[in-house]
Structures are given as C-alpha cells and as structure tokens.
Amino acid sequence: MDPVTGTLDTTPAVDRPDLLAAPVAAAVAGLADARVAEIDPDLADTAALCTAYDLPLSTSANCVVVTGRRGGTQRHAACVVLATTRADVNGLVRRRLDARKASFASTDFATEATGMEYGGITPVGLPGDWLLLIDSAVVATPVVIIGSGLRRSKLVVAGAALLSLPGAETVDGLGRPA
C-alpha cells in the first residue's frame, strides 16, 4: 500500500478518458503527470473514500462551486481546499468575487455549468471565465486526490500542478479548519 494513494490503482489519465467527464478529458492532457483511479461510485464522498481506500484525509482535496451576487450580476468561482478544511465562502471568496453575498452554487447549476457529476466536480476542465481559487495548502501538498468529473473515479495530481489550470490562483487561508 502506498502511504499517499493507499490502495488506489492508478493509470495515466490521458489513457482512460472513459473515467473522466468530457470537459475533464479535454483538459487533462495539459495537467502534468495526472493519473486516474476507478472507484466505487458509492464511495466517492471524501470520508468514505479515505476509509475504503486507505487514504490519508490530508491528501484529499475538494472542489466547490460558489456563486457571488452584486446587484443583478452573478460571478462564479471554483474553490479547491484540502478535505481537512472548509472554503471561506463568506469571507475570502465573497471578497474575491466582489460580491455582496456568496453561497454554494445549487447542485443543478453546478452540474449543468461544469458538465460534471455532483460529488465529482474538479478544477480540471471548468468554464474558462470562472475564477479558480486554490488554497496554498493544496498547492504545497505533493500529491492530491481530487474529483474526475465523475463519481466513479478520482484524479491523482501534484498540488502545484493545479496552478497550470486556466484562471488558477493561490489564495492563502482559503481553507479554514473544519
């Protein structure tokens, strides 16, 4: 068993587009050394995944979609934080979106706008006009496990590689202790 990837059986992501949502498959070639692992979709949620595949919670990262509003204008961001934290939606994210109010996007909006399954949303392959805010702790993590756009698989990538994605920026303190 690998201390970082547990019992996940990974393969190069570019070789398994069947394990990726369409927008992820189109974007993954630009992500250095991305690997993918097929999982039981009933175990896609972080706590269940870590238990079932002997993964340390500290290497799992979550991607949440946030909508900010100011007047009649809506802005969207994807936030990537370690699973041991929660995104500071009403503080840092709201200010970065220049919004009076920010909240998690509805499931329907998030899945339709990303072309990904709920519970599998990932920063790879997001709409190009969205902000992509990545907590500095994620960037500093040598290997992170993130969604693949589908609940039946996970991507395994270097945290710093996520900065190569369109619109990505590092945000210190984005992830707050859970």
N, C-alpha and C positions, 0 to 999 in steps of 0.2 A: 504494500500500500504506500502511495506517495503522500508525504506529510501535507502537501498543498492541495493536490487534486483528489485525494482519497482514493476511492475505488472507481472513479470515473474512467471510462475507456475513451480516450480522445483520439481524434484523427484530424488532419488539416481541414479547416472549414471549407476551403475552396474545392475540396474533393467531395464534399457532401452537401450540395445545395438543397437536397431533399430534406435536410434537417434545419433549414433556415427559411424564415419568411421571405417572400420575394424581394422586398426592399433591402433586407439584410444580405441576401445572396448577391444582390447587385453591388453592394458596398464593401463586402468583407475582403475582397481582393486587395483593397488599399490599407488593410489593417495588418501590420507585420505579425507574422507567426501565429495568427488566430487559429485556434483549434476548436472543435466541436465535439460534444459527447451526447449521445442519445440517452434519455432518462425516461422514467415512468412519468407520464404527464400528471398523475395524481400526486406526485411528489415534487412538483415544480415550485411550490412555495418554499421560501428560504429555510425555515426551521425544519420542515420535513425533509428537504433535500439534504441538508447538512447531516441530519441523523442517519438517513438511509445510505448515504454515500461516504460516510466518514470524512466529512469536510469540516475544516475549521470555519466557524462563523466569520472570523476576521478576514477571510479571503473572498467572501461573497459580497457582491455589490448589487444594489437595487437601483433601478431607473424609474423615476416617477415623472409623470407629465403634470405640469402646473399651468393654469390659465390665470393671467392677471388682467384686471379691467381698470381703465381710467376713462370716465365718460362713456362713450359708445364704442371705444376701441378695445379690442382684446389682443393680448400678446401671449405667446406660448413659449414655454421652456421645458426642457427635459433636465432633470437633476439626477446626478449619479452620486450615491453615497454608500459607504460600507454598511452592511447589514446590521452592524452593531450600533448604528446611529439612525437618526431621522432627519430628513431635509428641513432646514429652517425656512419654511414656506412663507410665513407671515413676517419674517424679518429680512434676511438677505435676499431671498428670491423675489419678494414683493418689491423691494427697492431696486433690484437689478432690472426688473421688468418695467420700472417706473409706473407702478400701478397703485391705485388706492386700496385695492383688495386683490388678494391672490388666494387660490384654492386648488386642490387637486382637481384635475380635469375629470369629467364624467367618463365612465367606462366606455360608453358609446362613442363619445368624441375621440378618446384616446385610441381606440382600436381602429376607427374609421380613418382618422388623420394619419396614423402611422402605418396602416396595413399589417399590423401585428396583433397577435392574440393577447388578451388581458392575462397578466401573470407571466408574460414572456417578453414584454416591451424592453427594448435595449437601446443604447445610444447609437448603435450602428444602423445606418440607413434611415435616420429620421428626416423629416422635411427640412430642406436646406435653409429655410428662413427662420427656423427656431433657434433660440439660444440653447446651447448645450453647456450646462454648468456642472463641473466635475470637482468634487471635494478634493482638496490637496492630499488627504489621507488615501484616497483611491489611487491617485497618481503615484504616490510613494509606495504603494503595495506592488511587489514584484510580479505577482500573478493574481488576477481576479477572475471570479466566475460570475458571469452576467447572463442575462437572457439572450435568446437567439431569435426572438420574434415569434417563436412557437413554444408551447408549454412542454413539448416532448424532447427538448434538447437545451443545452447550455453552451455558451461560448466560454473559452478559457483564453485570456489575453493578458499581456503585461499592462498594468495600470497606466503607465506612462504612454503606452501606445494609443490610448483613448484620446490623447491630445491631438492626434493627427486627424481626427474626425472633423468634418465641416462645422464651423461655428463653436468649436470647443474652447473653453477657457477654464482655468483653475480658479477655484474660489476657496480661500481659507475659511474654515469654520462653517462651511455649508452643512456638514453633518453634525448634528447635536447629539449628545449621548441619549440613548433610548431610555 
